[in-house]
């Protein structure tokens, strides 16, 4: 109840930023369309919440909104609402006009982790890594962060990861703009102080992220002590990934390594075939990424499939299109041997996981854990092993893009009652400024020699 009241109170203070507006009645109509659509296509939207409680929360959100509503109001309101379903894939994207405005603005110049400074991107370097935020433009920082958490569904670790990654976006949507008056606690000096800093162009924030990723969805390198490292960040473009794996494991074959580390901590998922492909290079054991799925059939998703037909196999497409609307298709998958691979690596393999390990990457981590294909190190993943999938995207009349899901996917072990993340074999405590999981994996490989 406290979280609900907090969210409602914060919504009252939203400052309109974008000219596009709508009436509260229009928003209510679109909310009804969104709920009806989700109920039509989703396998079980009320698995984690009671429908009556959900509708009461909807009414509470609408009751405190003014008759005339900005696009920012709608964005925050709808994300608070859809997050109550606790399906991490069910959410509302930033409206196009607001997104354009954000991209042309000066944004919050700090990366944070639970309101602790993780990186200072401003010209004022007084705030150091580890300092904690107390208020931003005279708004309580803890309340702002809890609102960001409340706008995301899924496991607590996943909600935190999303809130940290997009904190600047929520501040913008709430009307908290540059210059930023920041009250903070200095970890080094043990004092509370206040400074005012200018925001940085959104393009600078994006370039910082691009530099951190070096523009690569996945890459291979040799670490000290002749340890191989693959950072697997994105499960897209299987052709490019196959080329990376072929060149990497050919190099390993020519110049043997002491061990291999695969990093899944920033992998939000995509095409699970990339996970299958990776496993063919590191194991000859039988496995499955999933035990099966339950797939809700709907007229809406049939139309969606027809517009994206290239993404479906002929058999899968025909089966779904011919099924009765409202029925549920059940699929079961057996464990299987990986494809033969002359480049298969036989040495020790350690896989790093964390809250950012999500969707198809979560399935990969689950298969590795279930079938003991490698040793998992780090933090629990950001998603339950049994969770919703096969995303459906639609746009109601007000122009906000909504995503939801159509399947309930079973984890590798087939236990449909398990609603927990993939827990690593070795749990490693996270510390700001340190990569304890990677250091542990390196030490474990060296000890394995």
C-alpha positions as CSV (number, residue, x, y, z in Angstrom):
1,X,0.0,0.0,0.0
2,X,2.9,2.4,0.8
3,X,4.3,1.9,-2.7
4,X,0.9,2.7,-4.3
5,X,0.5,5.9,-2.3
6,X,4.0,6.9,-3.1
7,X,3.4,6.5,-6.8
8,X,0.1,8.4,-6.7
9,X,1.7,11.3,-4.8
10,X,4.6,11.6,-7.2
11,X,2.3,11.6,-10.2
12,X,0.6,14.7,-8.9
13,X,3.9,16.6,-9.3
14,X,4.5,15.7,-12.9
15,X,5.4,18.8,-14.9
16,X,4.2,18.8,-18.6
17,X,7.1,19.0,-21.0
18,X,5.6,18.1,-24.4
19,X,2.9,19.8,-26.3
20,X,0.9,16.6,-27.1
21,X,-2.0,16.3,-24.7
22,X,-5.1,14.2,-24.1
23,X,-8.1,14.1,-21.8
24,X,-8.4,11.8,-18.8
25,X,-11.4,10.2,-20.6
26,X,-9.3,9.5,-23.6
27,X,-6.6,7.9,-21.5
28,X,-9.2,5.8,-19.7
29,X,-10.5,4.5,-23.1
30,X,-7.0,3.6,-24.2
31,X,-6.3,1.9,-20.9
32,X,-9.4,-0.3,-21.5
33,X,-8.1,-1.1,-25.0
34,X,-4.7,-2.0,-23.6
35,X,-6.2,-4.2,-20.9
36,X,-8.5,-6.0,-23.3
37,X,-5.7,-6.5,-25.8
38,X,-3.4,-7.9,-23.1
39,X,-6.2,-10.2,-21.8
40,X,-6.7,-11.4,-25.4
41,X,-3.1,-12.3,-26.3
42,X,-1.5,-13.0,-22.9
43,X,-1.3,-16.5,-21.6
44,X,-2.0,-15.5,-18.0
45,X,-1.8,-11.8,-17.3
46,X,-2.9,-12.2,-13.7
47,X,-0.4,-14.9,-12.6
48,X,1.3,-12.5,-10.2
49,X,-1.6,-10.2,-9.2
50,X,-5.3,-10.3,-8.6
51,X,-7.4,-8.8,-11.3
52,X,-9.6,-6.9,-8.9
53,X,-6.6,-5.4,-7.2
54,X,-5.1,-4.5,-10.6
55,X,-8.3,-2.7,-11.7
56,X,-8.5,-0.9,-8.3
57,X,-5.0,0.3,-8.9
58,X,-6.0,1.5,-12.4
59,X,-8.8,3.6,-10.9
60,X,-6.5,5.0,-8.2
61,X,-4.0,6.1,-10.8
62,X,-6.7,7.8,-12.9
63,X,-8.4,9.5,-10.0
64,X,-5.4,11.8,-9.2
65,X,-4.7,12.9,-12.8
66,X,-6.0,16.2,-14.0
67,X,-8.7,16.4,-16.7
68,X,-6.0,17.5,-19.2
69,X,-3.0,15.1,-19.4
70,X,0.4,15.3,-21.0
71,X,2.2,12.5,-22.9
72,X,4.6,12.3,-19.9
73,X,1.6,11.8,-17.5
74,X,0.3,9.0,-19.7
75,X,3.7,7.3,-20.1
76,X,4.3,7.2,-16.3
77,X,0.7,6.2,-15.5
78,X,0.7,3.4,-18.0
79,X,4.1,2.0,-16.9
80,X,3.0,2.1,-13.3
81,X,-0.1,0.2,-14.3
82,X,1.5,-2.5,-16.6
83,X,4.3,-3.0,-14.1
84,X,1.7,-4.3,-11.6
85,X,1.3,-7.4,-13.8
86,X,5.0,-8.2,-13.0
87,X,5.7,-9.5,-16.5
88,X,9.0,-7.8,-17.3
89,X,8.2,-7.8,-21.1
90,X,4.9,-5.9,-20.6
91,X,5.6,-2.2,-20.6
92,X,5.0,1.1,-22.4
93,X,7.7,2.8,-24.5
94,X,8.4,6.5,-24.3
95,X,6.1,8.4,-26.7
96,X,7.8,9.4,-30.0
97,X,7.4,13.1,-29.4
98,X,8.7,12.9,-25.9
99,X,11.6,10.7,-27.1
100,X,12.5,13.3,-29.7
101,X,12.4,16.0,-27.1
102,X,14.6,14.0,-24.7
103,X,17.1,13.3,-27.4
104,X,17.5,17.1,-28.0
105,X,17.8,17.9,-24.3
106,X,20.5,18.1,-21.6
107,X,20.0,15.0,-19.4
108,X,21.1,13.9,-15.9
109,X,24.9,13.6,-16.1
110,X,25.4,10.7,-13.7
111,X,25.1,6.9,-14.0
112,X,23.8,5.6,-10.7
113,X,23.4,2.3,-9.0
114,X,20.6,2.4,-6.3
115,X,21.2,6.2,-6.0
116,X,25.0,5.8,-5.6
117,X,27.2,7.5,-8.1
118,X,28.6,4.9,-10.5
119,X,30.0,7.4,-13.1
120,X,30.2,11.2,-13.2
121,X,29.8,12.4,-16.8
122,X,29.5,16.1,-15.9
123,X,32.2,18.8,-16.0
124,X,31.9,19.2,-12.2
125,X,33.9,16.4,-10.6
126,X,33.0,17.0,-7.0
127,X,30.7,14.1,-6.9
128,X,32.8,10.9,-6.8
129,X,32.0,7.2,-7.3
130,X,30.2,5.9,-4.2
131,X,28.6,9.3,-3.2
132,X,24.9,9.0,-2.6
133,X,22.1,11.2,-3.9
134,X,19.7,12.8,-1.3
135,X,17.7,15.1,-3.5
136,X,17.5,16.3,-7.1
137,X,16.0,19.8,-7.8
138,X,14.6,19.7,-4.3
139,X,12.8,16.3,-4.9
140,X,13.6,13.5,-2.6
141,X,15.9,11.1,-4.5
142,X,14.8,8.0,-2.8
143,X,11.1,8.7,-3.7
144,X,12.1,9.3,-7.3
145,X,14.1,6.1,-7.5
146,X,11.2,4.1,-6.0
147,X,8.9,5.5,-8.6
148,X,11.4,4.4,-11.3
149,X,11.4,0.9,-9.7
150,X,7.5,0.9,-9.7
151,X,7.5,1.6,-13.4
152,X,9.1,-1.8,-14.2
153,X,7.7,-5.3,-13.7
154,X,9.6,-8.6,-13.1
155,X,12.0,-9.7,-10.5
156,X,13.4,-7.1,-8.0
157,X,16.9,-7.4,-9.6
158,X,15.5,-6.8,-13.1
159,X,13.5,-3.8,-11.9
160,X,16.6,-2.3,-10.3
161,X,18.6,-2.8,-13.4
162,X,16.0,-1.1,-15.5
163,X,15.6,1.8,-13.0
164,X,19.4,2.3,-12.9
165,X,19.8,2.2,-16.7
166,X,16.9,4.6,-17.4
167,X,16.9,6.9,-14.3
168,X,17.7,9.9,-16.5
169,X,14.6,9.1,-18.6
170,X,12.3,9.0,-15.6
171,X,13.7,12.3,-14.3
172,X,13.0,13.9,-17.7
173,X,9.5,12.5,-17.8
174,X,8.9,14.0,-14.4
175,X,10.0,17.4,-15.4
176,X,13.3,17.4,-13.6
177,X,15.5,19.2,-16.0
178,X,18.9,20.9,-16.3
179,X,20.4,22.5,-14.4
180,X,20.4,19.9,-11.6
181,X,20.6,21.0,-8.0
182,X,21.9,18.0,-6.2
183,X,22.1,17.4,-2.5
184,X,24.4,14.5,-1.8
185,X,26.4,12.6,0.9
186,X,30.2,12.4,0.3
187,X,31.5,9.0,1.1
188,X,35.1,10.2,1.3
189,X,34.6,13.4,3.3
190,X,31.6,12.1,5.4
191,X,29.7,15.4,4.8
192,X,26.4,16.4,3.2
193,X,26.7,19.1,0.5
194,X,24.8,20.7,-2.4
195,X,26.0,21.5,-5.9
196,X,24.4,22.6,-9.1
197,X,25.5,21.0,-12.4
198,X,24.5,21.3,-16.0
199,X,23.1,18.4,-17.8
200,X,24.9,16.8,-20.7
201,X,23.6,16.4,-24.3
202,X,21.7,13.1,-24.8
203,X,24.1,12.4,-27.6
204,X,27.0,12.5,-25.2
205,X,25.3,10.0,-22.9
206,X,24.7,7.7,-25.9
207,X,28.3,8.0,-27.1
208,X,29.5,7.1,-23.6
209,X,27.5,4.0,-23.7
210,X,28.7,3.2,-27.2
211,X,32.3,3.7,-26.1
212,X,31.7,1.3,-23.2
213,X,30.3,-1.3,-25.6
214,X,32.9,-0.4,-28.3
215,X,30.0,-0.8,-30.7
216,X,30.1,-4.6,-30.3
217,X,27.3,-7.0,-29.5
218,X,29.9,-9.7,-28.7
219,X,33.6,-9.9,-28.8
220,X,36.5,-12.2,-28.0
221,X,39.8,-11.3,-26.3
222,X,42.7,-13.0,-24.5
223,X,43.1,-11.8,-20.9
224,X,46.3,-12.1,-18.8
225,X,47.5,-15.6,-18.0
226,X,46.3,-16.7,-21.4
227,X,42.6,-16.9,-20.5
228,X,40.0,-16.6,-23.3
229,X,37.1,-14.2,-22.7
230,X,33.9,-13.8,-24.8
231,X,31.6,-10.9,-23.9
232,X,28.2,-12.1,-25.2
233,X,25.9,-9.0,-24.9
234,X,23.2,-9.4,-27.5
235,X,21.5,-12.4,-29.1
236,X,21.0,-11.0,-32.6
237,X,22.5,-11.7,-36.1
238,X,23.4,-15.4,-35.9
239,X,25.6,-15.2,-39.0
240,X,27.9,-12.6,-37.4
241,X,27.9,-14.5,-34.1
242,X,28.9,-17.7,-35.9
243,X,31.7,-15.9,-37.6
244,X,32.9,-14.6,-34.2
245,X,32.8,-18.1,-32.7
246,X,34.5,-19.7,-35.7
247,X,37.4,-17.2,-35.6
248,X,37.6,-17.3,-31.8
249,X,37.7,-21.1,-31.3
250,X,40.0,-21.5,-34.3
251,X,42.4,-19.2,-32.5
252,X,41.9,-21.2,-29.3
253,X,42.6,-24.4,-31.2
254,X,45.9,-22.9,-32.7
255,X,47.0,-21.3,-29.4
256,X,45.5,-23.2,-26.5
257,X,44.2,-21.3,-23.5
258,X,44.0,-22.2,-19.8
259,X,40.3,-21.6,-19.6
260,X,37.3,-19.8,-21.1
261,X,35.0,-17.1,-19.6
262,X,31.7,-16.3,-21.2
263,X,30.1,-13.0,-19.9
264,X,26.3,-12.9,-20.0
265,X,25.8,-10.1,-17.5
266,X,24.7,-7.5,-20.1
267,X,22.8,-9.8,-22.3
268,X,19.1,-8.9,-22.5
269,X,18.2,-11.7,-24.9
270,X,17.0,-12.0,-28.5
271,X,17.3,-15.1,-30.7
272,X,17.8,-18.2,-28.6
273,X,19.4,-20.0,-31.6
274,X,22.5,-18.0,-30.7
275,X,22.6,-19.7,-27.3
276,X,22.2,-23.1,-28.9
277,X,25.1,-22.2,-31.3
278,X,27.4,-21.2,-28.4
279,X,26.8,-24.4,-26.5
280,X,27.8,-26.4,-29.6
281,X,31.3,-24.9,-29.1
282,X,31.7,-25.8,-25.4
283,X,29.9,-29.0,-24.7
284,X,29.0,-32.4,-26.2
285,X,26.4,-33.1,-23.5
286,X,22.7,-33.4,-24.2
287,X,20.6,-30.3,-23.2
288,X,17.5,-28.2,-23.9
289,X,17.1,-24.5,-23.4
290,X,13.4,-24.9,-22.5
291,X,11.1,-27.8,-21.7
292,X,8.3,-26.3,-23.7
293,X,5.7,-23.5,-23.8
294,X,2.1,-22.7,-23.6
295,X,1.0,-20.3,-26.4
296,X,-2.2,-18.3,-26.3
297,X,-3.9,-18.1,-29.7
298,X,-5.6,-14.8,-30.6
299,X,-6.8,-12.9,-33.6
300,X,-4.5,-10.0,-32.8
301,X,-1.4,-12.1,-32.7
302,X,-2.4,-13.9,-36.0
303,X,-2.3,-10.5,-37.7
304,X,1.0,-9.7,-36.0
305,X,2.4,-13.0,-37.3
306,X,1.2,-12.4,-40.8
307,X,3.0,-9.0,-40.9
308,X,6.2,-10.6,-39.6
309,X,6.0,-13.9,-41.4
310,X,9.7,-14.1,-42.2
311,X,10.3,-14.6,-38.5
312,X,8.4,-17.9,-38.3
313,X,8.9,-21.4,-39.6
314,X,6.2,-22.7,-42.0
315,X,5.0,-25.4,-39.6
316,X,4.9,-23.0,-36.6
317,X,3.1,-20.3,-38.7
318,X,0.5,-22.8,-40.1
319,X,-0.2,-24.4,-36.7
320,X,-0.9,-21.0,-35.0
321,X,-2.9,-19.6,-37.9
322,X,-5.2,-22.6,-38.0
323,X,-5.8,-22.8,-34.2
324,X,-9.0,-21.5,-32.6
325,X,-8.8,-18.0,-31.1
326,X,-8.7,-18.3,-27.3
327,X,-7.2,-21.7,-27.3
328,X,-3.7,-22.6,-26.0
329,X,-1.1,-24.5,-28.0
330,X,1.2,-26.7,-25.9
331,X,4.7,-27.5,-27.1
332,X,7.2,-29.8,-25.4
333,X,10.9,-30.0,-26.2
334,X,13.2,-32.9,-25.6
335,X,16.9,-32.6,-24.7
336,X,19.2,-33.1,-27.6
337,X,22.8,-33.4,-28.5
338,X,24.6,-30.3,-29.9
339,X,25.5,-30.3,-33.5
340,X,29.0,-31.8,-34.2
341,X,31.7,-29.2,-34.0
342,X,35.4,-29.8,-34.8
343,X,36.2,-26.5,-33.0
344,X,34.6,-27.6,-29.7
345,X,36.6,-26.5,-26.6
346,X,37.2,-29.2,-24.0
347,X,38.8,-27.1,-21.2
348,X,37.2,-25.4,-18.1
349,X,34.4,-22.9,-18.9
350,X,33.0,-20.3,-16.5
351,X,29.9,-18.2,-17.3
352,X,29.2,-14.9,-15.6
353,X,25.5,-14.0,-14.9
354,X,23.7,-11.1,-13.3
355,X,20.5,-9.0,-13.2
356,X,21.1,-8.0,-16.8
357,X,20.9,-11.7,-17.9
358,X,17.4,-11.7,-19.4
359,X,15.0,-13.5,-21.7
360,X,16.9,-15.8,-24.2
361,X,20.1,-15.2,-22.3
362,X,18.3,-16.3,-19.1
363,X,17.3,-19.5,-21.0
364,X,20.9,-20.1,-21.9
365,X,22.0,-19.7,-18.3
366,X,19.2,-22.0,-17.2
367,X,20.3,-24.8,-19.6
368,X,23.9,-24.4,-18.5
369,X,22.9,-24.7,-14.8
370,X,20.4,-27.6,-15.3
371,X,22.7,-29.7,-17.4
372,X,26.0,-28.8,-15.7
373,X,27.5,-27.5,-19.0
374,X,29.7,-25.0,-17.3
375,X,30.1,-23.2,-13.9
376,X,27.9,-20.1,-13.3
377,X,29.5,-17.3,-11.4
378,X,28.1,-13.9,-10.3
379,X,24.6,-12.8,-9.3
380,X,21.1,-14.4,-10.0
381,X,19.7,-13.6,-13.4
382,X,17.0,-11.0,-14.0
383,X,14.2,-13.3,-14.9
384,X,12.5,-16.4,-13.6
385,X,13.3,-19.7,-15.4
386,X,9.6,-20.1,-16.1
387,X,8.4,-16.8,-17.6
388,X,6.5,-15.1,-20.3
389,X,7.8,-14.7,-23.9
390,X,7.1,-14.2,-27.6
391,X,6.6,-10.4,-27.4
392,X,3.6,-8.8,-29.1
393,X,3.7,-5.0,-29.9
394,X,0.7,-2.8,-30.5
395,X,-0.1,0.9,-30.5
396,X,-3.4,2.2,-29.0
397,X,-5.0,5.4,-30.1
398,X,-2.9,7.8,-28.0
399,X,0.2,6.7,-29.8
400,X,2.1,5.0,-27.0
401,X,3.7,1.7,-28.1
402,X,2.9,-1.2,-25.7
403,X,4.6,-4.5,-25.5
404,X,3.3,-7.7,-23.9
405,X,3.7,-11.4,-24.3
406,X,1.8,-14.4,-25.7
407,X,3.6,-17.5,-24.2
408,X,4.5,-19.0,-20.9
409,X,7.9,-20.6,-21.4
410,X,9.0,-23.5,-19.2
411,X,12.6,-23.7,-17.8
412,X,15.0,-26.4,-18.9
413,X,14.1,-28.7,-16.0
414,X,10.4,-28.7,-16.8
415,X,9.1,-27.7,-13.3
416,X,6.2,-25.4,-14.2
417,X,5.8,-24.3,-10.5
418,X,9.3,-22.8,-10.2
419,X,9.1,-19.0,-10.2
420,X,12.7,-18.1,-9.4
421,X,15.8,-16.9,-11.3
422,X,18.8,-18.9,-12.3
423,X,21.0,-18.8,-9.3
424,X,24.7,-19.1,-10.0
425,X,26.8,-22.0,-8.8
426,X,29.0,-19.5,-7.0
427,X,27.4,-16.4,-5.7
428,X,29.7,-13.3,-5.8
429,X,29.1,-10.1,-3.9
430,X,29.1,-7.0,-6.1
431,X,31.1,-4.0,-5.1
432,X,31.3,-0.6,-6.8
433,X,34.4,-0.1,-8.9
434,X,35.3,-3.8,-8.8
435,X,34.5,-6.8,-11.0
436,X,34.6,-9.5,-8.3
437,X,32.9,-12.1,-10.5
438,X,35.4,-11.8,-13.3
439,X,38.3,-11.8,-10.8
440,X,36.9,-15.0,-9.2
441,X,36.6,-16.7,-12.5
442,X,40.1,-15.9,-13.5
443,X,41.4,-17.2,-10.1
444,X,39.3,-20.4,-10.5
445,X,40.8,-21.1,-13.9
446,X,44.3,-20.6,-12.6
447,X,43.6,-22.9,-9.7
448,X,42.2,-25.5,-12.2
449,X,45.5,-25.9,-14.0
